Each structure stands twice: as structure tokens, then as C-alpha cells.
Amino acid sequence: MNYNSTDSVAEVLAEKANSAHLKLDENIEWLKQQMSPYFLRLNQDESDALSLLATSLHRLENYKRLTLVDRPECLMLAQIDEKGSLYRTLHNIPLQKITYLEITTSFGQLPNSEMNLEVVRCNFNSTGHRSDDDQQQTEVPAETIANTTEAMKVLDDGFDVSTIPDLLGTIWNTDREYVRLSPVKRIARLLRLYSDTENNGGIYLRRETTSHGEYRISFGVTNPPHAGFVVQLLEVFQRLNISVKRSYAQTIDHDLSPCFLATFYVKPRDEQPLNAGSPLYATLKRELYNTQILSTGASSYRALVETGLMTGNDATLITAMIGFCHTNLAHSDPDLFDLENIMPAFHNNPSISGQLLNLFYTRFNPEIDTKDRKSDYEAELTKTLEMVESFNSGRRKLDSFRRTIFSCATSFIRFCLKTNFFVPEKHALAFRLDPKYLETLDASFTNDLPTDRPFRITYFSGRRGSGYHIGFSDIARGGWRTLITQSRDDYITSASTIFKENYVLAHTQHLKNKDIYEGGSKMVAILNIDPRSTAEQRQQYLYKLQFGFINAFLDLYITENGLAKDLRVVDYYGQDEPIELGPDENMHNVMIELIAKTAKERGYVLGTGIMSSKQVGINHKDYGVTSIGVIRFAEVTMKSLGIDMHQDRFSVKFTGGPNGDVAGNGMRLLYERCPNVAIKLIIDGTGALFDPEGLDKEAMSKVILKTDLDGFDTSALHVGGFMIYRMQTRKEDMSVMYRKLIMTESGIEEEWISTDAFYKLFNNLVFTVETDLFIPAGGRPETIDASNAERFFLKDGTPSSSVIVEGANSFITPKARTMLQQNGVVIMRDASANKCGVISSSYEIIANLMLSEEEFLANKDEYVDDVIVILNRMAEQEAEAILLRYKQQEGAITYTDLSNKISREINSHYARMFEFFQANPERCNQPNHISAILNHMPSIIRDNKKWHERIDRLPKKVTYAILASKLASAMVYAGNDNSLYEDLIDAQLKRIK
């Protein structure tokens, strides 16, 4: 119909508006009757939106969707309820963090329609419904607390109501208006879900029935994914054919660990029961928990879940296999075994992927009858091997490539001894593997690894990263570092080398740990973070990965009578495994304490002893324990070359900044002990600082253990000194320029140098600056390798530093070490020089096992003093042993090879003795054996009889290990081959009668 005048159109509009007005009362009544009784109440702050909905209700079917509110902090939509409508709507919302979600579906059909109404509200701001007036009231009203407490007593009479004020206060600070507007019963349910989530490992699910014939599904998660998570949850319901009628979800801000709390009112569309024991609920439970591990953005999700080929759970397992194959194969050939090449092997061959799943389920599904498991598994294994061997798509090279991948995946399953895959409430997957799987790989995949094989390998797979823990002994300890990448390419590159890097670090740690009862291990994880993330989000992602991995770790290694305590973990190993961790890169104090607390609460065999450098412990940086060994090694080594560091003038260069643990404390100790030291060069992540006469001691005192290198006052430089800044740049046309400050005769001058000039200088300084001593105490592994080692020598062939004491692990490759030493450089390698950090941690764990927290804190100063004496003695002992053997061998064996030889000798004796004591446990109770154990202890325990009985608190395996360690090191340091052979002859003669 056409109208020829504006007035005509206006008249029609007036009639329609009048008609809508006549319908208004009817529509409002419909909203009151057909929507949840909370709908109008909870949305009263958006009265204009409700008014628009009321006036448009009878015509909504014509619109399909009506936008009621569209502001940066809030979006509110009304739409027709159709299958998948919720998922589609939220899927199309920009990827923002939803802090509050409300979904309401009408009980009945819309006026003049056969369809129901669906209203969606999303808040994106961090303050929820809070109004300006709310800012004035910071405390929860007493009446609100009292009413909530009474409601909780009715809801759950076993709930600890004393926690309500704190719990309610946290929610109040996030969204006060929601607390005010919501019925007290709802607030009580929200608090219970919050408490259950916090007290159950950061993830919790509850199912209840309602009076409306619906099911109430409550789901809580700490540190949830930031964007798209709600959509992922709704996708699970849609995929399982479960209709969501209403939903309320909030993200509660709490320090760096926000908590997502959601309640869904649902009905299965096909009338399937959703009872506690029903198959549908079991599937729903697995899928909801699985959202913590598998992202909707993951390739396996798109290729396997969205296409209906697999469940989310199975796609998660396939993702883990892909990651395992990539990390085990790519380190030898990263271009061929690129992640993007490995994924299609699984995604495009669902028959083999499905068979691998069958094999895994047969081996580990706890619900399978154990009587038939072995024979069923053997049958599935045979079938799998045949499928892999006969895989043929007609493309010879590609088929050979994919058979290699499938063989690796098969070995992953065959040699996996336990996994937490069948534990639903998890944040990450963990797999404990027998390292024998490495022997099933082609030699080309292991030739670049140390020849020694680990005792155990544990693989982790999570939503935003993966990782390994590799240990070379039954009882093992070593640090946990997390590498943070900020793009997919960066992540894939790091993942390509993570296994090799971890392996080498763990092996080095094992050589280093020769003087303590724990063998060597290392844990390395990679976290992929969107570069657009805020600093707060990056922190939360880091903690989520670390919290997920440590709980997955505990799922496997918390045991009872040797077997995994959680019966959902099928255990083919069957022994306790006391594994200790320590802080390394990106391990913050808050997570150190949380890991220790979690391990104790969950019942780990070592309790808080799982982690070192705790508050109730010996913090490495506070006491400089690693640097104590590094500097003592330097003192002994330099003295052997005629330089008394305590009296003579000498020069030194460092990699690693003044605020770093090893470098910073190394500088502190040098200034304290060596009055004539000249620190000429320091390089860290913020830049490089050079002074030809040695850096000013007073200026250095203002940055050591306080700030990074770029905080140094360059006005204190001598003429010729300079600082180049890695983080201070500016753009000139299309080029990035870096700041450089130089001290001249007339004072400080500023230059801006090109990227090429900066990195040429930055990367060359460590090779060219001449000093007596070089202490690499930071920087990336393998900085000096065979391709650049020759740059360490000057034009006349002399080295830029005659002595290198390695404070950082693997800074110099083995080949480069050999080249340097063959040309006159004395190198004290990492496994010897920086061992005191791990020795200190070992004694911290002994304190955790033998003393209460109160006892340790009361005696901490004396205990730490004792440990420092031990550290200096152990460093000096090994340094002198290496120098003595070098002299005896007349230089035929390099210093670093002698270090390896000593480590291997001790570790070999240790392994045999540990096995002996494990087979003969009664010997540990003999007086001379007890005396040996006490001799290992700090003097505060050794010399005080009241502590002697505490030996009984040590786990049996730890007792065996201490005896083995003490005897093995004494045999090497205090004895020699002739004396040992003489003792053996005397022992045999006594047996002859």
C-alpha cells in the first residue's frame, strides 16, 4: 500500500501505535504470567527495554529478533525460541568477556503465535548491574547477610554458614545490584555453587530437579576461558539435544582467579531422562568438564566435533595425541613434522583415529571388566598395528609419513602406564609414560637426545598449552618453567623443540643432583596467549595452565598402597613416586604456595614438600643459594690459576640481569667478598651495559636485586661506557630505532641506532668484551654453540675470558664447550657450578618432611645458616675434585668431561645402592645406617637428639635414597679406585673361612 503524503503515513503510524497501546496491558500481563517471576525483577534497571518488549510482543514473530539494548556494556535481545537459536545468537556476539548472562524462555506461546519467547541479556562490564549509587555502599548490608544465612540453612543444612559473609562480600563487590534484586534463595544457591567450585579443585557440577519439570544444572569453573566460553557451554547442550529454558551466569572477580558460575534450567528435547545415573547425564558431565580442555577454536573441535565424527571428549584425546606426536618427532625435523602436517593425519583418517581411541579405551577405561581387559587389549593392539602397517591411500610418501605418525601414537598408548583421562573433573590431561617408547621410534628421532634414558616421562595437554615432566630417577626433583608464546606460529616453533629442551635440561639436572638424594628432573610447559590479551588476562591464563597441570599431575601421583588413589586412574606402574618440583621461569610466589597447599590437601606423599622456595622454606633469591655455589666455584677455579678473588684485582662479565636470582646474587656476593672486582659487562632482557673500568659499585647497589638493567644510572659510567636499551625504541619513517647512551669526556650522549646495529652489538658483546671471568647466569639455552664459539677468541687467538663458570643451564652446547676448552678456556659446567640451588631445595624438603611449619619458622635462621655451610662445602669439594683430576690426567680430559664423569660415577653408585636398600629395607634401621642418615642432615637436626626420631617421618623411599646418596658421593669424593678395590678385597677375605 502506497501513501502520497507524509500526513497519511503519520496517520497509519498513529493507528498502529494506538493499537499497540491497546495491547500493552495484555502484553504486560502475559510477561508477568509466562516469563519467570524473576525476569521483570532482575531487569528493572532496563525499564526502557522492557517497555519496548511489551509494546512489540504481539508482533515479535514478524521480527524474529528485536534488539532491546545495545550499548558497549550491555546487550539485550528478544527473539523467537527455535532449536539452536540461543547458540546462534551468542555465537554471533563479538568475542567479549561476558560478566553476566541471563537467558529466559517463556513458559507459554507468544500472543498470536505458536512460538515461545526467548530473551537474552549479556553484560560486558566488570561491575555487573552496579549503579553509581552503589559505589557508596561497600559493605554487604547486615540484613542481606542474615536473610541469606537463613535461606542457606533451608537449602543446605550442612553448609558452613560462617563463610557466608566473605562469600557474599566477593559477589557483592562484583555485582551489588544483582544481590539486591535477586530472591534470597537464588543468592543462597549461588553462594553454595561458588563454595563448591572453590573447594573442589576449581570445577564443580550439580544436577537438581525443579517443580516445573525441568532440570537445574549448576556449573562452576575458576579461571574460565575469557571469550566464547558461554557459547561453548550452550553448544554442548545443543549437541546433546537438550533445550535450555533459562540460564543465569556470572563471572565473579576475585584477585587473579575469577570464578564463572552458571545455572541452566534445561529439558531434553527427546524426553530422555537426565537423572543422576542416566547415560545422558554422564555424557553431559563429561562434555561440560571437557570445555576446560578443548576450545571451540581448536582444529580438532572443528574437524571432529562440529562434523559429528566424535564427541568432545574423544576429540580432546586426539588433540593430545597430535601434540605428543608433534613434540616427539619435530625436534629432529621441524619442517617435515610440523604441527600443521601432523593434524590432517588424524583428522582426515577417522577410521585409524577411531581405532586408536578403541585401543586407548580398552587399556584405560575403568569401567571395563578387568578379567577381560588384557585379552581384549591384545586383540585391539594387534588390530591397530595391522591397520597402521597396512595404511595405504595410494600416495607413497604421504602414506609413509603418516604411518610414522600413527606408529608414534600407538607407542604413546602402549607405553602409557596411567592417565587421568577418565577423571571427569579435570582442567588438563596427564599421561605417565614408560620411556621405553623411545626405543620404538626410528633412531633419527632420538639421535639428537642424550643417550641416557629417563626413568619416567609425563606428558600434559591443556586448552592453551602442553608440557612434559621428565625425570631420570625414581625420586627426582627439578624446576618447572613455563614458556609464554604470543602467536600460533610462535607456539608451534616452541612446541617443536620443547621435548628435546626438556630432555636436555632434565639430563643436566640429573648430573647436577649427584650430591643429593633426589635424581634430576625438569618440567617445561608452553602457554599460548593471544597478544591482544591484557596483562591481567595473561596472568590468569598462566595460572589456569599451571593449576590445571599440577592437579593433573596429582591425579596420577597421589597413591595408596602404591596404586593411584583415584580408582578412575587405571595404574600399570603400581608404586609411589615421590617427585619434587621447584620454581623456574614464570613460576610466581602465589602459585608456589597454591601448589604446596593443593598437594597437602589432596594427600600427596610429600605433602607441601612437592614444591620448594615456599614461605615456609628457603627462597632461592632471598638467600642467593644458587649463586653461593657459582661464586665458590669461581673462587676455587681462579685461585688454581693464580688469582685470589678476595685480594687481587680481576674483571668479570655477566649474562643475566641485576634483578635476576643467579646473576643478581652473584653480583652481590662478588661485591661483598671481592673488594677489587670490576664488573665490565652485563646483558639482560632489557639491554646491555658496558664499562671499560668496571661499573660503579654504588650505582650498582641501587639496581642489584631491585630492578632490571635499564634502571641503572648511566651518569655513573666511566668514559667509554655505554648502555643500549632493548625496550626503548622509536619509529623513524618505517624503521625501528633503539636508544643508546654513551659516556664521553663531555658527559652522556644519546644516539638512536638501527635494529640491525642494535642486535649486531647486543649479540656480539658477550664474545668480544675482555674479562678474566665470564659468568653466564641468564639468557636462552645454547647461546654459544659450535657455529659461533670461535668468536669467543680475539685476533691473537686468546679467549675473551679465560675462565667460564656456568650459572645458567645449557648456555653453551657440548660441542662448543669442547672447542673452547681445546683452545685454553677453563669451563666449570652448569651441572657442577650451579648445583647449590637444587641442594638447598633438597634440604628444604627434608625440613618439610621432618618439622612442622611452626618448628621450621622458629628455627629457620639456624637451619638456613647450616644449609649455607653445606652449600659452600659441597661446591668447594667438587671444584677441587675436578681440578685435581684434571691435573692428574695432565689435561687429557676436559674440565666439563670430568664433571660428567664424576656425576656419572656418583649416579651409578647411587642407582645400585638405592635398588639394594629398596630390596633390603631392614638395613635402614641399623645404628650405622641411621648415623649415616643423620650425617646428611643440617647440624641443627644432626646435633640435637630431640630431632633424631623424626627420621621415622621420612617416606621409606626417601630413606633409601638418602643412604644411597650419602654413600655414593663419599665413595667418589673421599675415595679413589684403589681404595675402593682394597675395601672390596678386605670384605671378601673376611668371608673366606
N, C-alpha and C positions, 0 to 999 in steps of 0.2 A: 504494500500500500504506500502510495506517494502523497506527500503533503506539499502544497505550493507556497506555504507561508510559515514563518517562524512561529506565529501565534498558534497555528494549527498543531504544529509539533508540540508546542508547550502545553496545549490543552490535553493532548494524549498523555503526555508525561504526568500531568496533574491527575488525570483519571487513574493511571497506574499507581501513582503514589498514594492516592486515596484508597484504592483497592488494597494495596499493601498495608496501609494503616488499619483498615478494617480487619485484616488478617492478623494484625500484630498481637492482639490479646490471645488469639487462638494459638499462634506460634509460640508465644512465651509459655503458655500453659503446656504445650507439647514438650518444650525444653525441660520444664520442671518435672514432667511425668516420665519422659522417655530417656532422658540423659541421667547419668549417675548423679546422685544427690550432691556430690562434691563438685560437679562441673561448674555450676554458676558461682559457687562459693570460692573456689580456687582461682577463678578468672575474673573476679570482680574488679581487679586493678586494670582490666582491659574492657571497661564498660562500653566504649565506642565499638569495639569489635563484636561484643555480644549483641549490641543494638543492630549492627549491620547483619549479623546472622539471623536475628529474629525477624527482621523485615524481609529477608531474602529466602527464608526457609522453604516456603511453599513452591518456590521456583528453582530450587537448587539442582534438581535433576537436569534442568536445561543447561546449567553451567558446568556440571561435573565437578568443578573445583572453584572455590571462592577464596581469595586472599583477604583475610580479616585484618592482619597486622603484618607489615613488612618494614622493620627497622633493623639497623645493624645489630642490635642486641636481642631482637625478638622476631620470630616468625610464627604466624598463626594461620592455619588453613582449615577450611571446611570442605569436605568432598564426599562423593558417593562411596559407600563401602562396597568394594569389589575385591575379589581374590587378588592378592598381590598389590593392592593399591597403597597400603602403608609402605611396603618395601620400595615401590617405585617412587613414591613421594620423597621419602627420606634419602633415597639413593641419588636423587637429583638436587638435593640441597648441597650447597658448596661445602667443601671439606673443612668445616669449622668444629671446634670443640664444643659439644652440646653440654652445657652445665645443668640444664633442667629440661626434661622431656615429659610431656603429658599427652596421652592418646586416649580419646574417649569415643566409643562407638555406641550408638543409641540402642536401647532395648527393642524398640519397635521401628516400623517403617516410617519414612518421612511423609508428611501430608501430601496427598495427591501423587504418591509414588509407591512402588513396590520395593524400593531400595532403602537401606539404612544410612544414617548419617555417621560420618567419621570426622572428628576434629583433632587436629594435631597442633601442638604448641611446642616450640623449641626456644629456649633462652640460650644465648651465646655468651652473655657477660658473666663475669666471675662472681657477681653479687646476687644472682638469682632474682627474686622478686623485690629485693630491698629498695625501699623508697628513701628519699632524702631525710625524712623524719626519723627513720630507723637508725640513722648514723648516730643519733644522740644516745640511744639506749644500747649499751654494750653488754650488759649482763642479762641473762635469761630471767624473766620475772619469776618470783618465788611461786606464784600461783600456777604458772605453767609447769614448773618442776613438780609441784605437788600433784597436779592433775595427771601428769604423765606417769608419775610413780604409781598412782592408784590404778591407772589403766594397765600398766605393766603387770601389776600383781594379778589382775584378772586374766591377762593374756598369757603370762608365763610365771607361775608362782615360784619357779626355780631360778629366776633371773636375779642377779646381784644388783639390787636397786641402788646400792651405794655408788655405782658407776654412772647412774643416770645424769647427775649434774654435769660431769665432764663430757659425756657423750652428747648430751643435748646442747651444751655450750659450743661444741665444734660445729654442729649442724646450724645452730643459731647464727654463728659468725659467717656461715656460708649463705644462708637464706632465711632471714628472720621472718619475712612476710609469709613464707610457706609454713613455718612453725605456727604463726599466729592464725592463719586461715584454715589449716588442716584440722580435721577431727582428732582428738587426742588418741583415739585407738590407732589411727594411721601413724601418728608420730611414734607411738609405742612400738608398732611393728617395724618402723624404720630404724629405731634405735636397736632393736633386737637383731635385725639384719646387719647393721653396722658392727655391733659387738661380735656376732658370729663370724663375720668376714675377717675382722682383725684377729680373732682368736683361733682361726682355723687355716693358718698359712696364707692368708690374703685372698682366699677364694671360697665361696660358700653358695650352696643351692638348697632351697627349701620348697616343698610342694604341699599345698593345702587345698581342701575343697571349700567352696563357698555356698551360701544359701541360694545363689542364683543359678546353680547347676554348672558353674564354671570352676576352673582350677586356678588357684593363685600360685604363680611361680615367682619366687623371690630369689634374686641372683645378685651377689656382691663380689666385687673384684677390687683389690688395691692396685694402684698404678696402672689403670686401664690404658689401652691404646687411645690416643688423643682424638683422632678424626676417623669417622666412618665406623666406629665400634657399634653404635646403636643399630645401624643398618645391617651389620653383620649378624647381630642377635636376631633381628627380625627375619633375616634371610634363613636362619636356622628353623624358625617356626614355620615359615612358608614352605621350605623344602620338606619338612615333615608333615605338611598338610594340617597344621594347627593354626586356627584362627585366633588372632589377638584382638580381644574386645576392648580392653582398656590397658593403659600402662602408665606408670609414673616412674620416672628415673631422675636421679640427681648425681652429680659429682661433688663429693664433699671435700673441700680443700683442707688438708692437714699437713703442714710442713711440706716436705718433699715427697710425700706418699699420699696422693689423693685417693679417695675411695669412691668407686662407682656403685650405686645402689639402685636396683630396678625391681619393680613389681609388675608382672604381666598377668592379666586376667584372660585366660585362654579357654578355647574349646576345640577339640579335634574335629575336623570337618567331616570325617567319615565315621564318627561315633566310636572310634577306638577308645578303649579305656586308657586313662592316664594315671592309673593307680601306682602306688609306690613300687610294686613288683612287676609291673607290666613291661613288655618289651619296648613299647613306645617311650615310656618314661626313661628306661635305661639308655635308649638311643639319644633322647633329648639331653640327658645328663652328660653323656659323653661329648655330644656336639657343642653344648654350651661351654663346657670346660675347655674344649679344644679351640675355642675362639682366642684363647690366650696364646696359642702357639702358631696357628695358621692364619695369616692375613688374607683378606679378600683380594689384596693386590698381588698375592703370591702366584707365580706361574702355575704351580700345581693346582691351586684353587681354580684358576680359570680353565685349565686344560682338563681337569679330572672331576671337580665338584660341580661346576656350573654346567658341564656337559652331561652330568648324571652318571658318569662312569664309576665314581667312587664316593664313599662317604667322606666327610671332612676329616674324620679320624684316620682313615686309610691314606688320604692324600697327605696328611701330616707325616705319616711314616715314610711314604715315598719321598717327600721332601727331605727327610733326614737321610735316607739312603743316597739321594742325589748329592747332598752336601758331603757325606762320608766319601763317596767315590771321587768327587772333585778334589777334596783336600788330600786324599791318599795318592792320587795319580798325577795331579797337576804340578806338584813341586819338581818333578823330573822333566816335564814337558808342558809348560803352562799354555802354550798356544794351541796344541792339539787337544789337550784335555781341559779346555776352557769350560766354565760352567754352562755357557750357552750351547755348547756342543753336547754336554752330558744330559741335560734336561730332556731333549727330544727322544733320547733312547728310551726313557721311561714313559713319557707322555704319548709317544706315537706307537708304542708296543704294549697295549694294555693287557694282552694275554700273558706276557712274561712278567709284567709288573704285578698282575694278579697272582701269578704262581709264586712270586717272591713273597707276597703277602700271605699266601696259604702256608708257605714254609715257616714264616715268622710266627704266625698264629699257632701252628701246630707245636712249635717249640716252646712258646711262652704263654699262651692263653691259660690262665689259672683255672678256668672252668672245664678244661679238658680232663677226662678221666686219666689219671696218672698211669694206670695199668696199661693202657694202650698207647700212651704218648710216644714211647721210644720207637715202637714198630711203625706207628703212623708217621713219625718224623722221618725215619729212614726211608720210607716209601716216598714221601714228598721230596726229600733231598735227592733221591735218585731221579725222580721226575724232573726236578729243577735242573739238575746237572745235564740231563739229556736235552732239555729244551734249550739251554744256553749253548751247549756244544753243537746242536744242530740248527741254531738260528741262521736263517738264510732268507734274505729278501731279494737276492739277485744282484746286490751291489757289493762286490767282494771286499773292497777296502772299508766301506762303511760297516759292513757286517762284522769284519774282524775287529774294528774299533769298538763296536757295541758289544761284542762278545767279551772283550776285555772289561768293559764297564759292568756287564751283568755278572761276570765271574767275581769281580770285586764285591758287588752287592751280595752275592751268595756267600762269600767268605765272611762278610760282615755278620750275616745271620748265623752261620755255622760256628763262628768263634766268639759270638756274644754269649756271655755267661749269665748276665742278668740285666733287666731293663725295667724302667718304671712306666712303660707304655700303657700297661693295663691298670695303672693307678689313675683314676679319672681326675681327681682334684690336684692338678699339677700346672705349673707355669712353663715347664720346659721338659724335654725328653733327655734321658741319660741312658747310656749303654756301656756296660763294663765288658771289655773285650780281652780275650787271651791274645797276647801279641804274636802268637804263632801264626795268625792270619797273614802276617807279613811274608812268611815263607811261601805262601800260596801265590803271591804276586810275582810277576816276572822280575828278574833281578834288576832290570832297568829302573824299576820304581823304588828300589832300596839302595842302589849303589851310592847315592849322594847322602846317605844317612850314616851315622856312626855304626860300626859293626856290632857293638854290644846291643843286645835286645832288652827291651824293658821288662819289668815284672808284670805291669798292668797298663792298659790304655783305656781311658774312659772318654767317650765322645758325647758331646752335648749339642742339642739342636733346639733353638728357640725362635720366637716370632721375628726378632730383629738381629739374630746373630747365631753363631755357633762357636764351638771351642773344644779343647782337649785338656785332659789331665793325664800326664804321662809320668809314671813312677818306675824307678829302676830297682826298687826293693820293696819287700813286704811292708815294713814300717818305713814310711818315706815322708819327707817334708820339702817344701819349696814354695815360692811365691806365686801369687795369682795376679797376672797382668791382664788388663782389658784394653785392646786397641780400638780406637774410635775412628770409623771411616765416615765420610760425608757424601758419598755418592755410590751408585751401584757399581760403577767401574772401579772405584777405589776399594770397595768391599771385595769384589771378585779378585782383584790383584792381591790383596792381603790374604784372602782365603786360599789362594793358590799356594802360598808358602807357609801358612800357619802350622801345618803338621810338621814340616821339616824344622821350622824355627823352634817350635815347642820341643821337638825331639832333641835337638842340639842343646837347648837350654837345660832340659831335664838331665841330659847326659853330663853336661858340665857341672850341674848341681850335684850329681851323684859323686863325681870326683871330688867336689868341694866338701861334701858332707862326710868325708872319711873319718873325721875326728869326733863325730857324734854318733849316737845310736840309731838315728834315722838315716836311711838312704836318701838319694836325691830324687826330686820330682819337680814338676812345674805345671802350672795351669795357665793356659792362654786362651782368651776369648776375643772374638771380634764383634763389635757392635756397629751396625749400620744406622746412621742417623740422617734424616733429611736436613740438608744445610739450611733450610728455611726455619727450622725449629728454633725456639727461644732457648736461652741459657737454662731456664727452669725446666723446659721440656727435655732438653738433652740430659740434664741431671736425673730426671725421672726415668728416662729410657735406660740410662746406665744402671740405676738401682733396680729397675724391673728385671733386666737381664741377669744381674748378679744375684738378686733374690731368687729368681727362678732357677738358676743353675745350682745354687747351694742347696735348695730344697730338693731338686732332682738328685743331686749328689747324696743327700741324706736318705732319700728313698732307697738307694742301693746299699749304702754302707752302715745304716743302723741295723744291727743284727741281734739275734737272740739265739744262744746256743750255736753260734756260727752261721746260721741262716738268716737271710733278710727277714726282719721282723714283720714287715708288711706282707701278708700272705698272698697279695696280688702280684708280688715280685717272685717269679719262679727263679730259684737260685741254683745254678750249676757249679758254683765255686765252693760255698759252704764253709767259709772261715771268716773270723773277724779280720778287718783290715784297718788298722789304726793309721790314718792318713792325716797329716798336718799341713795346714796352709799358712801362708804369710802374705802381708801386703806388698804389692808391687804397683806398677803403673795403673793409675785411675782407681785405686782402692782407697776410699776415703774412711776417715775415722768412724763416721756414723754406720757405715756398712761393716767395718771390722767388729764393732760392738754387736751389731744385729746378728751377724753370722755366729759369733760366740754364744749369744743368748739363744738363738734358734737351735743350735746344736745341743745345748744343755737341756732345753725344754723338750726336745724330741727324743732325747736319750742316747745320743752318740757316745761311743765307748770312751772317747777322750773328753767329753763334755766341752767346756769352754776352751780346752786345750786344742781344739781344732784350728784355732787362729791365734797368731802371735801379734805383738805390738798393740795389745789392748790397754785400756786404762789400768786394769789390774794385770800389769805385765811390764815389759821392758820396751819402751818405744825406741825404735832404731834411731830416729832422727834426734830425739831428745838427748840420748846418751852417746850418739855417734859410734855405735858398736861396730858397724862395718868398717868405718874409717879408721878405727883403732888398729885393726889388722892391716889395712893398707899402709898406713904410715909406719907401723912397726916393721913390716916387710921392707919398706923403703929404707928405713934406718939401718937395718942389718945388711941389706944389699949394698948400699952406698958406703958403709964402713968397710966392707970387704974390698972396695975399690979405692980406699984411702980417703974418703970424705966423711968426716964426723959431722952429721947434720946438726948436732947440738952445739957445735962450736964454729965450724967452718962456714964460709960464705958459699952458697950454691944457688942455682936457679931452677925453676920448675914451671911447667905449663900444664894446664888442665883442660879437659873437655868435661862439661857439666857445670851448671851454674852455681853461684854462691848460696842460693836458697835450696839447692838440692841436698838430699841426705848425705850421700857419699862425698860429693865434691865440696859441699859447704862445710861439713865437719872435717874433711881433710884439710881445707884451708885453715879452719880454726885451730886444729891440732898443730899444724906447721907453725903458725904464728905464736902459739903457746910454748912450743918445745924448741923452736929453732930461731934464735934471735937474728940470724944473718940470712934468712931465706929471702929470695927475690922471686916473687910470682910474676912472670913476664907475660903470660898469655892465659886468657880464659875464654872458652867458647861455650855458649849455651843456645837454647832455642830462641832467645831474643836478640842475639848478636854476638859480636866478638870484641874483646878488649885487649889491647896490647900496650905494654910499656917497656921500653928497652932497658930501663934501670930497675924495674921491679915496681909493682903497684904500691901506692902509698898505703901503709898499714892502717892508719886512722880512717882513711876513706873506705877501705875495705871493711873495717869493723862495722860500718853503717849499713852494709848490704849482706854480709855473711849471715846466713840462716834467717834473713829478714826479707829480702826482696830479690828479684831476678837481676841479671847483669845490667839490664838497661836502666836500673836505678842508681848506678854508680855515678858519683860526682866527677865529671871529666875535667873539672878545673884542677883536680889533684894529680893529673898526668904529668909526667916529665916530657921534655921536648922530644918529639919523635913518636910519642904515644898517640894512639887513636882508638876510637870506638866506632864500629859500624852497627847499625840498628836494623834488625830483620823485620821489626813490626812498625817502623816509622817510615812511611812511604808517601809519595805524592805523584800525581799524574802530570806529565809534560807532553802535551799533544797526545799521542797514542801510547807513549812509553811510561812504564812504572819506574820511578827513581827512588833510591834508597839513601837515607841520611848517613853521613859520615862526619865525625868531629875529629879534628887533628890538633894536637898541641904544637904550636910553633914558638919561635923566640918571642914573638909579639903577643902570644896568647892563643886562645882557642879559635880555630877557623872552621866554618861549616862548608861541606861540599855535598852535592847530590849526585850519586853515581848510578849508572845504568844497572839493570838487572844482571846483565852479563858480567859487568865489572864487579858487582857485589858478590855474586856467587863464585866467581873465579878467585877472589880474595878470601872469602869466607871458607871455601873448601880447601884452600892451599895453605892456610896459616899453620894448621896442625903439623904439616910436613916440613915447613921451612923455618919456623922460629926456633932458634938455637937455645937449648937449655941443658942442664946436667941431667934432669929428671923429667919424665913425662908420666903423668897420672891420668889416663882416660877414665873418668868417673861419671860419664854420661854419654849420650849420643846413641845412634842406632847400631845394632849389631853389624859386624863385617864392614865397618867404615874403612879400615885398612885391609886390603886383600892383595892377592898375587898380582893384580893388574896395576896397582899403584904403589906398592911397597917401595919400589926403587926411588920414588920421590922423597922418601924419608932421609935420603942421603944428599949431602952437599956436593958441590962440584969436585972437591978433593977426595970424595969417597967416604968422608967421615959422617956418622949419623948426626942428625939434628939434636938427638938426645941419646946419651949412651946407656941410660937405664930407663926401662918402662916397667911400671908396676900397675897392673890392670885392676882398676877399681870397678870397671863396668864389665859385664859378661859379654864375651864373644865380640869385643870391639875389633879385635884383629883375628883374621882367619888363620887356621893351622898352617896353610902354605905360606902365608905372609910372615908368620912368626918364624918359620924355618929360614926364610930368606933374610930376615932382619938379623937373626942370631948368627947365621953363617958369615955375616959381614960386621960382626963385632958388637951388636946390641945385646945387652943383658935384659931378658924379659922374665919377670915373675908373673905367671899367668893368673887369670881370674880365679880358677878353682883353688888356688892357694892363697892369693893375696887378699881376696875379698870374702874369705870364708867366715870371718868372725861374726857377720850379721846372722848367719844361719846357726852358728854355735850359740849365740845369745838367745835366739828364738827357742832352741832346744832346751836351754835352761829355764826359759820362761814356762815352757810346757811342763817341765818337771815340777816347777813351783805350783802350777795349776792343779797337778795331779796329787801333790803331797800336802799342800797347805790350803786352808780356807782363804777366801778373799780377805777376810779381816786379818788373818795371821800374816798374809803376804804384805798387805799395806802397812801393818805395824812394823815389819822388819825389812821393808823394801830397800831402804838406803844401804843397809849392811849386805843384803842379798846381792844387789846390783854391784856394789864395790867388789864383792867376791867374784862375781862373773867377769868384771873388767880385768881383774888379776889373771883369771883363767885365759881370757882372750889374748892378752899380751904374751902370756907364756906359750900358748899354742901357736901363735903367729911366729914368734921368735924360734920356737922349736922346729917348725917346718922350714923356715927360711935358712936356718943354719944347716939342716939336713940336706937341702938341695945344693947349697954352696959347697958343703963337704963332699958330697958325691960327685959334683962337677969337678972338683979338684982331684979326687981320687981317680976319676975317669979321664983326667987330663983333657977335658973338653970334648971327648968323643961323643958324648950325648948332650943334647941341648938342655938348657935350664927347663924349658917347658916340657920336654920329654921326660926329664927326671921327675918333674911334678906329677906327670901322668903315671909314671912308674910307681912312685910312692903311693899315689891314690889307688892304683890297681892292686898293689900288694896288700894294702890295708883292707880294701873292699873284698878281696879274695879270701883273706883270713876271716874277715867278718862273716861272709856268707856261709862258710863251712862251720864256723863256731855257732852261729845263730841256729843253723839246722841241727847241730849237735845238742844244744841246750833245749831246743824245741822237742827233740826226741828223748831227752833225759831231764825233765823238769825238776826232779827231786834234788839235783845237784845245786840248784839255786838257793836251797835252804842251808847249805853247809856254811860254817863260820867263815872260811876263807873266801867263799864266793860272796857272802854278804859284805865282807870287808872290802872286796873289790868294788862292789856297787856303791858303798859309802864313799870310797875313794874318788868316785866320779863326781860326787856332789860338791856344791859350794861349801866352804868351811862352816858357814852358819848351820848347815844340816850335819855335815860330817863331824864337827866337834861338839855337837850338843846331843846328848843321848836321848833327850825327850823327843827328838825328831826321828830317831832311828827306826822306831816301829812303823813309821809312815811308809816304809818300803812296801809294806803289805798293800798299800793303796794303788800301787802301780799295776796296770794290766800285765798279765803274765808275759805276753809277747814283748812288752817294753822291758821287763826284767831280763829276758833272754838277750834282747838287743843291747842293753847297757853293758852286760857282761861281755858279749861278743865284741862290742866296740872298744871297750877299755883294754881288753887283752890284745886285740888285733893291732891297735895303734901302738901299744907298748912294744909288741914284737918288732915293729918296723922302726920306730924312733929310738928305742933303747937298746935293741939288739942288732945283730947282723947275721948273715947266713951261717957263719962259722959257729957262733954261739948257739944259734937255734939247732944246728946239726949236732952240736956237742950235747945239748939238753936232751935231744931225741935219743942219742946213743945211751946216755946215762939212764933214761927212763926204760929203755929196752933191756939194758943189763940187769936192772932190778927185777925184771920179770923172769929172767933166766934162773932156773933153780937146778 
